């Protein structure tokens, strides 16, 4: 007997990134560059803080909004970056950026409403809208030889009477595109005028190669503006497996997110939050070293891929992905699967990131130079002919 489940859940598709990784993980000798994860382990000073927290007995429930010293540390961290105060009532600690994202959608999206989503974009962003019964209206980035561009007229025209929110991931996964401050200001002005929310996925805010931090809606928005910013410890502090993130929101949503934390997770792990305090307080030297490493890796990948005859690639401004077009490739999932079996390199198919991603592949360059060099050597026969 088959019992019913909600239609939006039954209609969910498996991630096409996972479709490739599931095939590749049992294989021997595969170089996995499919996920948004580097090969640098979490640094010892963060690990040591978690160990000490466990030894100190930090294994109990915390307040729903988060461990108070972590909330305060995040407020101070963002004040350093954005030159604005972020008091405790505006920050909620979550169990990962993904948890932050789904709670933002739980708060704002319901059946009958739409979310305008700038894409190509990480598939989980779009699917959280579908999980809540909402409709996604896609706005594709334009592309030229210098990189990706957002046409604000297209973005604003896409917002209809059903639109509840605009979702923007900047710096972008998979594109490495970074929204400029003047465009953010224009979107914020539009959202104020139309009574729309802005959901800003700013997980890659620190992985920028020509400035200390990416432009952020948090630099521009007042404390009561309709901006919900999602962030994570995964990327800048190499803490993917720790599952720790945060939301910055208007104080008016404090009770909303406190309740959502209660009914989703009842709070992130206590000892993990204590490690998070140390990460944001003492982590700047590590972040600087990580960005320097990724900059060298980016330049290697752009040089090598850009010289291959079938590849069209712009230098990413931020994040740690090369999102490149392949001449003659019609089915990126099939092509990525073929590369997995013939070259033993795992890449993410562009179609995973929306219709605008088809014809592309994504390579995560947050890996060691020897590993990247070997992967590029293996990719050459398929991409340089």
C-alpha positions as CSV (number, residue, x, y, z in Angstrom):
1,X,0.0,0.0,0.0
2,X,1.3,3.4,-1.0
3,X,0.3,6.2,1.4
4,X,0.3,9.9,0.3
5,X,2.9,12.4,1.0
6,X,2.8,16.1,0.1
7,X,2.9,16.8,-3.7
8,X,5.8,19.2,-3.5
9,X,7.9,16.6,-1.8
10,X,6.9,13.8,-4.1
11,X,7.9,16.0,-7.0
12,X,11.4,16.7,-5.7
13,X,14.2,15.7,-8.0
14,X,17.5,14.2,-6.8
15,X,20.4,16.6,-7.1
16,X,22.2,16.0,-10.4
17,X,25.5,16.8,-8.6
18,X,24.7,13.9,-6.3
19,X,23.9,11.8,-9.3
20,X,27.5,12.1,-10.5
21,X,29.0,11.7,-7.0
22,X,27.0,8.6,-6.2
23,X,28.5,6.9,-9.3
24,X,32.0,8.1,-8.6
25,X,32.3,7.5,-4.9
26,X,32.7,3.7,-5.1
27,X,35.2,4.1,-8.0
28,X,39.0,3.8,-7.4
29,X,41.3,6.7,-8.4
30,X,38.6,9.4,-9.0
31,X,39.6,13.0,-8.3
32,X,36.4,14.4,-6.8
33,X,35.9,18.1,-7.7
34,X,32.1,17.9,-7.7
35,X,31.1,19.3,-4.3
36,X,31.7,22.8,-2.9
37,X,34.2,21.6,-0.4
38,X,38.0,21.9,-0.2
39,X,40.6,19.5,0.9
40,X,42.0,21.7,3.7
41,X,40.8,20.3,7.1
42,X,39.4,22.5,9.8
43,X,42.4,24.3,11.5
44,X,43.6,23.0,14.8
45,X,42.7,26.2,16.8
46,X,39.0,25.5,16.0
47,X,39.2,21.8,16.6
48,X,40.9,22.5,20.0
49,X,38.1,24.8,21.0
50,X,35.6,22.0,20.3
51,X,37.6,19.5,22.3
52,X,37.9,21.8,25.2
53,X,34.1,22.5,25.1
54,X,33.4,18.8,25.2
55,X,35.8,18.4,28.1
56,X,34.1,21.3,29.8
57,X,30.7,19.5,29.5
58,X,29.2,21.7,26.7
59,X,26.8,18.9,25.7
60,X,23.5,20.4,26.7
61,X,20.8,22.4,25.0
62,X,21.4,26.1,24.2
63,X,19.0,29.0,23.8
64,X,17.1,28.7,20.5
65,X,18.7,31.9,19.1
66,X,22.1,30.5,19.7
67,X,24.9,30.4,22.3
68,X,25.0,34.0,23.6
69,X,28.8,34.5,23.1
70,X,28.5,33.2,19.5
71,X,25.7,35.6,18.7
72,X,27.7,38.4,20.2
73,X,30.9,37.3,18.3
74,X,28.9,37.1,15.0
75,X,27.5,40.6,15.6
76,X,31.1,42.0,16.2
77,X,32.4,40.1,13.2
78,X,29.8,41.6,10.9
79,X,30.2,45.0,12.4
80,X,33.9,44.8,11.5
81,X,33.1,43.8,7.9
82,X,30.1,46.1,7.2
83,X,30.6,49.0,9.6
84,X,27.1,48.7,11.1
85,X,25.9,47.4,14.4
86,X,24.2,44.0,14.6
87,X,22.6,43.5,18.0
88,X,21.6,40.2,19.4
89,X,18.0,40.4,18.3
90,X,19.1,40.4,14.6
91,X,21.1,37.2,14.5
92,X,20.0,33.6,14.8
93,X,22.4,30.7,14.9
94,X,21.5,27.7,12.7
95,X,22.7,24.1,12.1
96,X,24.4,25.0,8.7
97,X,23.7,27.5,6.0
98,X,21.3,25.0,4.5
99,X,19.3,24.9,7.7
100,X,19.3,28.7,7.6
101,X,18.0,28.7,4.0
102,X,15.2,26.3,4.6
103,X,14.1,28.2,7.7
104,X,14.1,31.5,5.7
105,X,11.8,29.8,3.2
106,X,9.6,28.4,6.0
107,X,9.1,31.9,7.3
108,X,8.4,33.6,4.0
109,X,7.1,31.2,1.4
110,X,3.7,29.4,1.1
111,X,1.6,27.9,-1.7
112,X,0.5,30.5,-4.2
113,X,3.5,32.8,-3.9
114,X,6.6,33.0,-6.0
115,X,10.3,33.7,-5.4
116,X,12.3,35.3,-8.2
117,X,15.7,33.4,-8.3
118,X,18.8,34.6,-10.0
119,X,20.4,31.7,-11.7
120,X,22.5,29.6,-12.5
121,X,22.4,28.8,-8.8
122,X,23.0,25.9,-6.4
123,X,20.0,23.6,-6.8
124,X,19.2,23.5,-3.1
125,X,18.2,27.2,-3.2
126,X,15.5,26.6,-5.8
127,X,14.2,23.4,-4.2
128,X,13.6,25.0,-0.8
129,X,11.0,27.2,-2.5
130,X,9.4,24.1,-4.0
131,X,9.4,22.3,-0.7
132,X,7.3,25.1,0.8
133,X,4.9,24.9,-2.2
134,X,6.1,28.1,-3.8
135,X,6.9,28.8,-7.4
136,X,10.3,29.7,-8.7
137,X,10.6,32.4,-11.4
138,X,14.1,32.2,-12.9
139,X,16.1,35.1,-14.1
140,X,19.2,34.1,-15.9
141,X,22.5,35.9,-15.7
142,X,23.7,37.3,-19.0
143,X,27.2,36.2,-20.0
144,X,29.9,37.6,-22.2
145,X,33.6,37.0,-22.6
146,X,34.4,38.8,-19.3
147,X,31.9,37.0,-17.1
148,X,28.4,37.0,-15.9
149,X,26.1,40.1,-15.6
150,X,22.7,40.7,-14.0
151,X,20.2,42.7,-16.0
152,X,18.2,44.6,-13.4
153,X,15.3,45.3,-15.8
154,X,14.9,41.6,-16.3
155,X,14.9,41.0,-12.6
156,X,12.4,43.6,-11.8
157,X,10.1,42.7,-14.7
158,X,10.0,39.1,-13.5
159,X,8.4,40.1,-10.2
160,X,4.7,39.7,-10.6
161,X,1.7,40.0,-8.3
162,X,2.5,36.6,-6.6
163,X,6.1,37.4,-5.8
164,X,7.0,37.4,-2.1
165,X,10.8,37.5,-2.3
166,X,13.9,37.9,-4.5
167,X,16.6,35.4,-4.0
168,X,20.2,36.4,-4.8
169,X,23.3,34.3,-4.2
170,X,26.4,36.6,-4.3
171,X,29.2,35.7,-4.6
172,X,27.6,33.1,-6.8
173,X,27.7,29.3,-6.8
174,X,28.5,28.1,-9.5
175,X,29.4,31.2,-11.4
176,X,31.8,33.1,-9.2
177,X,29.8,36.2,-10.1
178,X,29.7,39.0,-7.5
179,X,27.0,41.6,-7.3
180,X,28.1,45.2,-7.1
181,X,26.9,47.6,-4.4
182,X,25.1,49.9,-6.8
183,X,23.0,47.0,-8.1
184,X,22.3,45.8,-4.5
185,X,21.1,49.3,-3.6
186,X,18.8,49.3,-6.7
187,X,17.3,45.9,-5.6
188,X,16.9,47.1,-2.1
189,X,15.1,50.3,-3.2
190,X,12.8,48.1,-5.5
191,X,12.1,45.7,-2.6
192,X,11.1,48.6,-0.3
193,X,8.9,50.1,-2.9
194,X,7.1,46.8,-3.8
195,X,7.0,45.3,-0.3
196,X,9.2,42.3,-1.2
197,X,11.7,40.3,0.8
198,X,15.3,39.9,-0.3
199,X,16.9,36.6,0.7
200,X,20.6,37.0,0.3
201,X,22.8,33.9,0.3
202,X,26.2,35.3,1.2
203,X,27.9,32.1,2.2
204,X,30.9,33.0,-0.1
205,X,31.3,36.5,1.2
206,X,34.9,36.1,2.3
207,X,36.1,34.1,-0.7
208,X,36.9,37.2,-2.8
209,X,40.2,37.8,-4.6
210,X,40.4,41.6,-5.0
211,X,38.9,43.0,-1.8
212,X,38.5,41.9,1.9
213,X,34.8,41.0,1.6
214,X,32.1,40.9,-1.1
215,X,29.6,43.7,-1.3
216,X,26.7,42.8,0.9
217,X,23.1,43.8,1.4
218,X,24.0,44.1,5.1
219,X,26.1,47.2,4.3
220,X,23.1,49.0,2.8
221,X,20.0,47.7,4.7
222,X,18.7,49.4,7.8
223,X,17.8,47.3,10.8
224,X,14.1,47.1,9.7
225,X,14.6,46.6,6.0
226,X,13.2,43.4,4.4
227,X,16.6,41.6,4.1
228,X,17.3,38.1,5.3
229,X,21.0,37.2,4.9
230,X,22.1,33.5,5.1
231,X,25.6,32.6,6.0
232,X,27.7,29.6,7.0
233,X,30.9,28.5,8.7
234,X,31.5,25.9,6.0
235,X,33.5,27.9,3.4
236,X,35.7,30.6,5.1
237,X,36.7,28.4,8.0
238,X,36.6,25.0,6.2
239,X,34.0,23.6,8.6
240,X,31.6,21.8,6.1
241,X,31.1,18.8,8.4
242,X,30.4,20.8,11.5
243,X,27.0,22.1,10.2
244,X,27.0,25.6,11.6
245,X,25.5,28.8,10.1
246,X,23.5,31.9,10.9
247,X,20.8,34.2,9.7
248,X,20.9,38.0,9.9
249,X,17.4,39.4,9.9
250,X,15.2,42.3,11.1
251,X,14.6,42.2,14.8
252,X,10.9,41.8,14.0
253,X,11.6,38.3,12.8
254,X,13.4,37.3,16.0
255,X,10.5,35.5,17.5
256,X,9.7,33.8,14.2
257,X,13.2,32.3,13.8
258,X,13.3,31.4,17.5
259,X,10.2,29.3,17.0
260,X,11.5,27.8,13.7
261,X,14.7,26.8,15.4
262,X,12.7,25.1,18.2
263,X,10.6,23.1,15.8
264,X,13.4,22.2,13.3
265,X,16.5,21.4,15.4
266,X,16.1,22.9,18.9
267,X,19.5,24.5,18.4
268,X,22.9,23.6,17.0
269,X,25.3,21.5,19.0
270,X,26.6,23.4,22.0
271,X,30.3,22.4,21.6
272,X,30.1,23.3,17.9
273,X,28.9,26.7,18.7
274,X,31.8,27.3,21.1
275,X,34.2,26.4,18.3
276,X,32.4,28.9,16.2
277,X,33.2,31.6,18.7
278,X,36.9,30.9,18.3
279,X,36.6,30.7,14.5
280,X,35.1,34.2,14.0
281,X,37.1,35.8,16.8
282,X,40.6,34.4,15.9
283,X,40.2,33.1,12.4
284,X,41.3,36.1,10.2
285,X,44.9,34.8,9.6
286,X,43.5,31.5,8.5
287,X,41.0,33.1,6.2
288,X,43.7,35.2,4.6
289,X,45.9,32.1,4.1
290,X,43.0,30.2,2.6
291,X,42.1,32.9,0.1
292,X,45.8,33.2,-1.0
293,X,45.8,29.4,-1.6
294,X,42.5,29.6,-3.6
295,X,43.8,32.5,-5.6
296,X,46.7,30.5,-6.9
297,X,44.5,27.5,-7.6
298,X,42.0,29.7,-9.5
299,X,44.8,31.2,-11.6
300,X,46.1,27.7,-12.5
301,X,42.7,26.4,-13.4
302,X,41.8,29.4,-15.5
303,X,45.0,29.3,-17.3
304,X,44.9,25.6,-18.0
305,X,41.2,25.3,-18.8
306,X,41.2,28.5,-20.8
307,X,43.8,27.1,-23.1
308,X,41.7,24.1,-24.0
309,X,40.1,24.4,-27.4
310,X,36.5,23.4,-26.4
311,X,36.4,25.5,-23.3
312,X,35.0,29.0,-22.8
313,X,35.8,30.4,-19.4
314,X,35.8,33.7,-17.6
315,X,37.9,34.3,-14.5
316,X,35.7,34.0,-11.5
317,X,35.6,37.1,-9.2
318,X,34.9,35.1,-6.1
319,X,33.9,31.7,-4.6
320,X,36.0,28.7,-5.6
321,X,34.5,27.4,-8.8
322,X,35.3,27.4,-12.5
323,X,32.0,27.3,-14.3
324,X,32.9,26.8,-17.9
325,X,31.1,26.2,-21.2
326,X,32.1,23.3,-23.4
327,X,31.6,23.7,-27.2
328,X,29.4,20.9,-28.6
329,X,28.2,19.6,-25.3
330,X,24.4,19.1,-25.3
331,X,23.9,17.1,-22.2
332,X,26.1,18.1,-19.3
333,X,25.0,15.3,-17.0
334,X,25.9,12.7,-19.6
335,X,29.1,14.4,-20.4
336,X,30.1,14.6,-16.7
337,X,29.2,11.0,-16.3
338,X,31.4,10.1,-19.3
339,X,34.3,12.1,-17.8
340,X,33.9,10.3,-14.6
341,X,34.4,6.9,-16.3
342,X,37.0,7.9,-18.9
343,X,39.1,10.5,-17.1
344,X,38.3,9.6,-13.5
345,X,37.5,13.3,-12.7
346,X,34.3,14.2,-10.9
347,X,32.7,17.4,-12.0
348,X,29.2,18.9,-11.4
349,X,27.0,19.1,-14.5
350,X,25.8,22.6,-15.4
351,X,22.2,21.5,-15.7
352,X,22.1,20.9,-11.9
353,X,22.1,24.7,-11.5
354,X,19.1,25.5,-13.6
355,X,18.3,25.8,-17.3
356,X,20.8,28.6,-17.7
357,X,23.6,26.2,-16.6
358,X,23.2,23.6,-19.3
359,X,26.2,23.5,-21.6
360,X,28.5,24.1,-18.7
361,X,30.5,22.1,-16.1
362,X,31.5,23.2,-12.6
363,X,34.9,22.4,-11.2
364,X,35.7,23.2,-7.5
365,X,39.2,24.4,-7.4
366,X,39.5,24.4,-3.5
367,X,42.0,21.6,-3.8
368,X,45.8,21.2,-3.7
369,X,47.8,22.2,-6.8
370,X,49.0,18.7,-7.5
371,X,45.5,17.3,-7.4
372,X,44.2,20.1,-9.7
373,X,47.2,19.6,-12.1
374,X,46.5,15.9,-12.3
375,X,42.8,16.5,-12.9
376,X,43.4,19.0,-15.6
377,X,45.9,16.6,-17.3
378,X,43.2,14.0,-17.3
379,X,40.5,16.4,-18.7
380,X,42.7,17.5,-21.6
381,X,41.9,14.7,-24.0
382,X,38.2,15.4,-23.8
383,X,38.3,19.2,-23.7
384,X,41.3,20.1,-25.9
385,X,40.4,18.4,-29.2
